[in-house]
């Protein structure tokens, strides 16, 4: 019986799922389970460690306890990785004049934060603990909303988070989306997350939505905002052409991320990130 190959991204996804569930994994067990050599598993683990997803140990790996977000979040980050990276890089060029920005939750928003050029004068307010952790080592002023933390996304929601948002006015909000369609607008997975996005949008001069092509034309259960609130959508070429055309007809400025355009600004985004940032927790209610 012919064996179907397991591609590298799928293997690494499985490895991260195992680490999330068991905290510790062993090379030999994974090699037998995935039907590959131990050398292949070691290469996967080294790659995942280099990317900050786990910590290599003798004979296996453990969850990376020094990171502020869990391994399950990182497993989702492997989906559409290249597209999300290019979208995030492209979107950073659209906020270069902003002094206050809200950055939403999710793996595409994390890529945006990863490539954001350090600026002392930029205040970033976010509901995402992974994004706050990422930006907190670099020269931004970072404000974390506070409130109740949702385990799946490690995001802040609830009345305390909303009260913090209501104290700010944003030049721009940069958010991801679980779904985006002309009919239903921006949608999220839970109403708690959608509420945070709604408040941030209402307090922002511009709205940039960053979503890979798999989200375009899709809709989930919690509605955030109609498409006429969107200033710019940054997506990739895999987005459904008919849905993109409808979004453009509705007045949405659609920008496609590409490797060529992303590389133009990469040198600036690779500037020195070693200076400490100011990280502010949400003020007391």
C-alpha positions as a Markdown table, in Angstrom:
| # | Residue | x | y | z |
|---|---|---|---|---|
| 1 | Unk | 0.0 | 0.0 | 0.0 |
| 2 | Unk | 1.4 | 3.3 | -1.1 |
| 3 | Unk | 2.1 | 5.9 | 1.7 |
| 4 | Unk | 1.0 | 9.4 | 1.2 |
| 5 | Unk | 3.8 | 11.9 | 2.2 |
| 6 | Unk | 3.3 | 14.2 | 5.1 |
| 7 | Unk | 4.6 | 17.6 | 4.1 |
| 8 | Unk | 6.8 | 19.7 | 6.4 |
| 9 | Unk | 4.2 | 22.2 | 7.4 |
| 10 | Unk | 1.8 | 19.4 | 8.4 |
| 11 | Unk | 4.4 | 17.6 | 10.4 |
| 12 | Unk | 5.3 | 20.8 | 12.3 |
| 13 | Unk | 1.6 | 21.5 | 12.9 |
| 14 | Unk | 1.3 | 18.0 | 14.4 |
| 15 | Unk | 4.4 | 18.5 | 16.5 |
| 16 | Unk | 3.0 | 21.8 | 17.9 |
| 17 | Unk | -0.3 | 20.1 | 18.7 |
| 18 | Unk | 1.5 | 17.4 | 20.6 |
| 19 | Unk | 3.5 | 19.9 | 22.6 |
| 20 | Unk | 0.4 | 21.9 | 23.4 |
| 21 | Unk | -1.4 | 18.7 | 24.6 |
| 22 | Unk | 1.5 | 17.0 | 26.4 |
| 23 | Unk | 4.1 | 19.7 | 27.1 |
| 24 | Unk | 6.9 | 17.3 | 26.3 |
| 25 | Unk | 7.5 | 15.2 | 23.2 |
| 26 | Unk | 10.1 | 12.6 | 22.2 |
| 27 | Unk | 11.8 | 12.3 | 18.8 |
| 28 | Unk | 11.5 | 8.6 | 18.5 |
| 29 | Unk | 7.8 | 8.5 | 19.2 |
| 30 | Unk | 7.1 | 11.3 | 16.7 |
| 31 | Unk | 9.2 | 9.6 | 14.0 |
| 32 | Unk | 7.2 | 6.4 | 14.4 |
| 33 | Unk | 3.9 | 8.1 | 14.5 |
| 34 | Unk | 4.6 | 10.3 | 11.4 |
| 35 | Unk | 6.6 | 7.6 | 9.6 |
| 36 | Unk | 9.7 | 9.7 | 9.0 |
| 37 | Unk | 13.2 | 9.5 | 10.2 |
| 38 | Unk | 14.4 | 10.8 | 13.5 |
| 39 | Unk | 16.7 | 13.1 | 11.6 |
| 40 | Unk | 13.7 | 14.7 | 9.9 |
| 41 | Unk | 11.9 | 15.2 | 13.3 |
| 42 | Unk | 15.1 | 16.8 | 14.7 |
| 43 | Unk | 15.2 | 19.2 | 11.8 |
| 44 | Unk | 11.6 | 20.1 | 12.3 |
| 45 | Unk | 12.2 | 20.7 | 16.0 |
| 46 | Unk | 15.3 | 22.9 | 15.3 |
| 47 | Unk | 13.2 | 25.0 | 12.9 |
| 48 | Unk | 10.4 | 25.4 | 15.4 |
| 49 | Unk | 12.8 | 26.3 | 18.1 |
| 50 | Unk | 14.5 | 28.9 | 15.9 |
| 51 | Unk | 11.1 | 30.4 | 15.2 |
| 52 | Unk | 10.4 | 30.6 | 19.0 |
| 53 | Unk | 7.6 | 27.9 | 19.0 |
| 54 | Unk | 9.2 | 25.4 | 21.4 |
| 55 | Unk | 12.4 | 24.5 | 23.2 |
| 56 | Unk | 14.6 | 21.6 | 22.1 |
| 57 | Unk | 15.7 | 19.2 | 24.7 |
| 58 | Unk | 17.8 | 16.0 | 24.7 |
| 59 | Unk | 15.7 | 13.5 | 22.7 |
| 60 | Unk | 12.8 | 15.8 | 22.2 |
| 61 | Unk | 11.2 | 19.2 | 22.9 |
| 62 | Unk | 9.1 | 21.0 | 25.5 |
| 63 | Unk | 6.7 | 23.9 | 25.4 |
| 64 | Unk | 8.5 | 27.3 | 25.3 |
| 65 | Unk | 7.6 | 28.5 | 28.8 |
| 66 | Unk | 9.4 | 31.8 | 28.3 |
| 67 | Unk | 6.9 | 33.0 | 25.7 |
| 68 | Unk | 3.7 | 34.6 | 26.9 |
| 69 | Unk | 1.5 | 32.8 | 24.4 |
| 70 | Unk | 0.7 | 29.1 | 24.2 |
| 71 | Unk | 1.8 | 26.5 | 21.6 |
| 72 | Unk | -1.8 | 26.0 | 20.3 |
| 73 | Unk | -1.7 | 29.6 | 19.1 |
| 74 | Unk | 1.5 | 28.9 | 17.2 |
| 75 | Unk | 0.1 | 25.8 | 15.6 |
| 76 | Unk | -2.6 | 28.0 | 14.0 |
| 77 | Unk | 0.2 | 30.4 | 12.9 |
| 78 | Unk | 1.5 | 27.7 | 10.5 |
| 79 | Unk | -1.7 | 28.0 | 8.4 |
| 80 | Unk | -1.2 | 30.3 | 5.4 |
| 81 | Unk | 2.1 | 31.4 | 6.9 |
| 82 | Unk | 3.7 | 32.9 | 3.8 |
| 83 | Unk | 0.5 | 34.8 | 2.9 |
| 84 | Unk | 0.1 | 36.2 | 6.4 |
| 85 | Unk | 3.7 | 37.3 | 6.5 |
| 86 | Unk | 3.5 | 39.2 | 3.2 |
| 87 | Unk | 0.2 | 40.7 | 4.2 |
| 88 | Unk | 1.6 | 41.9 | 7.6 |
| 89 | Unk | 4.7 | 43.4 | 5.9 |
| 90 | Unk | 2.6 | 45.2 | 3.3 |
| 91 | Unk | 0.2 | 46.6 | 5.9 |
| 92 | Unk | 3.0 | 48.2 | 8.0 |
| 93 | Unk | 3.7 | 50.6 | 5.1 |
| 94 | Unk | 0.1 | 52.0 | 5.4 |
| 95 | Unk | 0.5 | 53.4 | 8.9 |
| 96 | Unk | 3.8 | 55.2 | 8.7 |
| 97 | Unk | 2.1 | 58.6 | 9.6 |
| 98 | Unk | 0.1 | 57.2 | 12.6 |
| 99 | Unk | 0.9 | 58.1 | 16.2 |
| 100 | Unk | -1.8 | 56.0 | 17.9 |
| 101 | Unk | -2.8 | 52.6 | 16.6 |
| 102 | Unk | -5.0 | 49.8 | 17.7 |
| 103 | Unk | -3.8 | 46.4 | 16.7 |
| 104 | Unk | -6.3 | 43.5 | 16.8 |
| 105 | Unk | -5.9 | 39.8 | 17.5 |
| 106 | Unk | -4.9 | 36.7 | 15.5 |
| 107 | Unk | -1.9 | 35.3 | 13.6 |
| 108 | Unk | -2.1 | 37.8 | 10.7 |
| 109 | Unk | -2.0 | 40.7 | 13.2 |
| 110 | Unk | 1.0 | 39.1 | 14.9 |
| 111 | Unk | 2.8 | 39.1 | 11.6 |
| 112 | Unk | 1.9 | 42.8 | 11.2 |
| 113 | Unk | 3.4 | 43.5 | 14.6 |
| 114 | Unk | 6.5 | 41.5 | 13.9 |
| 115 | Unk | 7.4 | 43.7 | 10.9 |
| 116 | Unk | 6.3 | 47.0 | 12.3 |
| 117 | Unk | 9.2 | 49.5 | 12.1 |
| 118 | Unk | 10.2 | 50.7 | 15.6 |
| 119 | Unk | 9.1 | 54.2 | 16.4 |
| 120 | Unk | 9.3 | 55.9 | 19.9 |
| 121 | Unk | 6.4 | 58.2 | 19.0 |
| 122 | Unk | 4.0 | 55.4 | 18.1 |
| 123 | Unk | 1.6 | 54.2 | 20.8 |
| 124 | Unk | 0.1 | 50.8 | 20.1 |
| 125 | Unk | -2.9 | 49.6 | 22.0 |
| 126 | Unk | -3.8 | 45.9 | 21.7 |
| 127 | Unk | -6.1 | 43.3 | 23.1 |
| 128 | Unk | -3.5 | 40.6 | 22.2 |
| 129 | Unk | -1.1 | 39.3 | 24.8 |
| 130 | Unk | 1.1 | 37.7 | 22.1 |
| 131 | Unk | 1.4 | 41.0 | 20.3 |
| 132 | Unk | 2.1 | 42.9 | 23.4 |
| 133 | Unk | 4.9 | 40.5 | 24.2 |
| 134 | Unk | 6.3 | 40.8 | 20.7 |
| 135 | Unk | 6.2 | 44.6 | 20.7 |
| 136 | Unk | 7.2 | 45.0 | 24.3 |
| 137 | Unk | 10.9 | 44.3 | 23.5 |
| 138 | Unk | 11.0 | 47.1 | 21.0 |
| 139 | Unk | 10.8 | 50.9 | 21.1 |
| 140 | Unk | 7.1 | 51.5 | 21.1 |
| 141 | Unk | 4.8 | 52.6 | 23.9 |
| 142 | Unk | 2.5 | 49.5 | 24.3 |
| 143 | Unk | -0.8 | 49.5 | 26.1 |
| 144 | Unk | -2.5 | 46.2 | 27.0 |
| 145 | Unk | -6.2 | 46.5 | 27.5 |
| 146 | Unk | -6.5 | 44.3 | 30.5 |
| 147 | Unk | -9.8 | 42.5 | 31.4 |
| 148 | Unk | -10.7 | 38.9 | 31.0 |
| 149 | Unk | -8.3 | 36.7 | 28.9 |
| 150 | Unk | -9.7 | 34.3 | 26.4 |
| 151 | Unk | -7.6 | 31.1 | 26.4 |
| 152 | Unk | -7.8 | 30.3 | 22.7 |
| 153 | Unk | -6.3 | 33.6 | 21.4 |
| 154 | Unk | -4.9 | 35.0 | 24.7 |
| 155 | Unk | -6.8 | 38.2 | 24.0 |
| 156 | Unk | -8.3 | 40.6 | 26.5 |
| 157 | Unk | -12.1 | 41.1 | 26.4 |
| 158 | Unk | -15.0 | 42.2 | 28.7 |
| 159 | Unk | -16.0 | 45.5 | 30.4 |
| 160 | Unk | -12.5 | 46.4 | 31.7 |
| 161 | Unk | -11.0 | 46.0 | 28.3 |
| 162 | Unk | -13.8 | 48.1 | 26.7 |
| 163 | Unk | -13.3 | 50.9 | 29.4 |
| 164 | Unk | -9.7 | 51.1 | 28.5 |
| 165 | Unk | -10.4 | 51.4 | 24.8 |
| 166 | Unk | -12.9 | 54.2 | 25.4 |
| 167 | Unk | -10.0 | 56.3 | 26.8 |
| 168 | Unk | -8.3 | 56.5 | 23.4 |
| 169 | Unk | -8.7 | 57.9 | 19.9 |
| 170 | Unk | -6.8 | 56.1 | 17.2 |
| 171 | Unk | -5.3 | 57.3 | 14.0 |
| 172 | Unk | -5.7 | 53.8 | 12.6 |
| 173 | Unk | -7.0 | 50.4 | 13.6 |
| 174 | Unk | -5.4 | 47.3 | 12.1 |
| 175 | Unk | -7.5 | 44.2 | 12.6 |
| 176 | Unk | -7.7 | 40.7 | 11.2 |
| 177 | Unk | -11.0 | 38.9 | 10.5 |
| 178 | Unk | -12.3 | 35.4 | 10.8 |
| 179 | Unk | -14.4 | 36.2 | 7.8 |
| 180 | Unk | -15.0 | 39.1 | 5.4 |
| 181 | Unk | -17.8 | 39.3 | 2.9 |
| 182 | Unk | -19.8 | 42.1 | 1.2 |
| 183 | Unk | -23.0 | 40.7 | 2.7 |
| 184 | Unk | -22.0 | 40.3 | 6.3 |
| 185 | Unk | -19.0 | 42.6 | 6.6 |
| 186 | Unk | -16.2 | 41.8 | 9.0 |
| 187 | Unk | -17.0 | 38.8 | 11.3 |
| 188 | Unk | -15.3 | 37.2 | 14.2 |
| 189 | Unk | -15.5 | 33.9 | 16.0 |
| 190 | Unk | -16.9 | 35.1 | 19.3 |
| 191 | Unk | -19.0 | 38.1 | 20.3 |
| 192 | Unk | -16.6 | 39.0 | 23.1 |
| 193 | Unk | -13.8 | 39.5 | 20.5 |
| 194 | Unk | -16.2 | 41.2 | 18.1 |
| 195 | Unk | -17.1 | 43.7 | 20.8 |
| 196 | Unk | -13.5 | 44.8 | 21.2 |
| 197 | Unk | -13.1 | 45.2 | 17.5 |
| 198 | Unk | -16.3 | 47.3 | 17.3 |
| 199 | Unk | -15.3 | 49.7 | 20.0 |
| 200 | Unk | -11.8 | 50.1 | 18.4 |
| 201 | Unk | -13.3 | 50.8 | 15.0 |
| 202 | Unk | -15.7 | 53.4 | 16.4 |
| 203 | Unk | -12.7 | 55.3 | 17.9 |
| 204 | Unk | -10.5 | 55.1 | 14.8 |
| 205 | Unk | -10.0 | 57.5 | 11.9 |
| 206 | Unk | -9.1 | 54.7 | 9.5 |
| 207 | Unk | -9.6 | 51.0 | 9.5 |
| 208 | Unk | -7.2 | 48.6 | 7.8 |
| 209 | Unk | -8.3 | 44.9 | 7.6 |
| 210 | Unk | -5.6 | 42.3 | 7.1 |
| 211 | Unk | -6.9 | 38.9 | 6.0 |
| 212 | Unk | -5.5 | 36.1 | 3.8 |
| 213 | Unk | -7.5 | 34.9 | 0.8 |
| 214 | Unk | -9.2 | 32.1 | 2.7 |
| 215 | Unk | -11.1 | 34.6 | 4.8 |
| 216 | Unk | -12.5 | 36.6 | 1.8 |
| 217 | Unk | -16.1 | 35.6 | 1.1 |
| 218 | Unk | -16.3 | 33.7 | 4.4 |
| 219 | Unk | -18.6 | 34.6 | 7.3 |
| 220 | Unk | -18.6 | 33.6 | 11.0 |
| 221 | Unk | -21.3 | 34.1 | 13.6 |
| 222 | Unk | -20.3 | 37.4 | 15.3 |
| 223 | Unk | -20.6 | 40.5 | 13.1 |
| 224 | Unk | -18.1 | 43.3 | 13.8 |
| 225 | Unk | -18.8 | 46.0 | 11.2 |
| 226 | Unk | -20.1 | 46.5 | 7.6 |
| 227 | Unk | -17.7 | 46.8 | 4.7 |
| 228 | Unk | -18.3 | 50.5 | 4.3 |
| 229 | Unk | -16.3 | 51.1 | 7.5 |
| 230 | Unk | -13.1 | 49.6 | 5.9 |
| 231 | Unk | -10.5 | 52.1 | 4.5 |
| 232 | Unk | -8.2 | 49.4 | 3.1 |
| 233 | Unk | -8.2 | 45.7 | 2.8 |
| 234 | Unk | -4.8 | 44.0 | 2.5 |
| 235 | Unk | -5.0 | 40.4 | 1.3 |
| 236 | Unk | -3.3 | 38.0 | -1.2 |
| 237 | Unk | -3.9 | 36.9 | -4.7 |
| 238 | Unk | -5.7 | 33.7 | -3.6 |
| 239 | Unk | -8.8 | 35.8 | -2.6 |
| 240 | Unk | -11.9 | 35.0 | -4.6 |
| 241 | Unk | -11.9 | 37.4 | -7.6 |
| 242 | Unk | -15.7 | 37.8 | -7.6 |
| 243 | Unk | -15.8 | 38.7 | -3.9 |
| 244 | Unk | -12.9 | 41.1 | -4.3 |
| 245 | Unk | -14.7 | 42.8 | -7.2 |
| 246 | Unk | -17.8 | 43.2 | -5.1 |
| 247 | Unk | -15.8 | 44.7 | -2.2 |
| 248 | Unk | -14.2 | 47.2 | -4.6 |
| 249 | Unk | -17.7 | 48.1 | -5.9 |
| 250 | Unk | -18.7 | 48.8 | -2.2 |
| 251 | Unk | -15.9 | 51.3 | -1.9 |
| 252 | Unk | -13.2 | 49.2 | -0.3 |
| 253 | Unk | -9.6 | 49.9 | -1.4 |
| 254 | Unk | -8.1 | 46.5 | -1.9 |
| 255 | Unk | -4.3 | 46.0 | -1.8 |
| 256 | Unk | -2.7 | 42.8 | -2.7 |
| 257 | Unk | 0.5 | 41.8 | -0.9 |
| 258 | Unk | 3.3 | 40.3 | -2.9 |
| 259 | Unk | 6.9 | 39.2 | -2.3 |
| 260 | Unk | 8.3 | 41.9 | -4.5 |
| 261 | Unk | 6.5 | 44.8 | -2.7 |
| 262 | Unk | 7.2 | 43.3 | 0.7 |
| 263 | Unk | 11.0 | 43.2 | 0.0 |
| 264 | Unk | 11.1 | 46.9 | -0.8 |
| 265 | Unk | 10.5 | 47.9 | 2.8 |
| 266 | Unk | 12.2 | 44.9 | 4.5 |
| 267 | Unk | 15.5 | 46.8 | 5.3 |
| 268 | Unk | 13.6 | 49.4 | 7.2 |
| 269 | Unk | 11.6 | 46.8 | 9.2 |
| 270 | Unk | 14.9 | 45.0 | 10.1 |
| 271 | Unk | 16.2 | 48.1 | 11.9 |
| 272 | Unk | 17.6 | 47.8 | 15.4 |
| 273 | Unk | 14.9 | 46.4 | 17.7 |
| 274 | Unk | 17.0 | 46.0 | 20.8 |
| 275 | Unk | 16.1 | 49.2 | 22.7 |
| 276 | Unk | 13.5 | 48.7 | 25.5 |
| 277 | Unk | 9.9 | 49.6 | 25.0 |
| 278 | Unk | 7.5 | 51.2 | 27.4 |
| 279 | Unk | 4.8 | 48.6 | 28.2 |
| 280 | Unk | 1.7 | 49.9 | 30.0 |
| 281 | Unk | -1.0 | 47.8 | 31.6 |
| 282 | Unk | -4.5 | 49.1 | 31.4 |
| 283 | Unk | -5.2 | 51.9 | 33.9 |
| 284 | Unk | -7.3 | 51.0 | 36.8 |
| 285 | Unk | -11.1 | 51.4 | 36.3 |
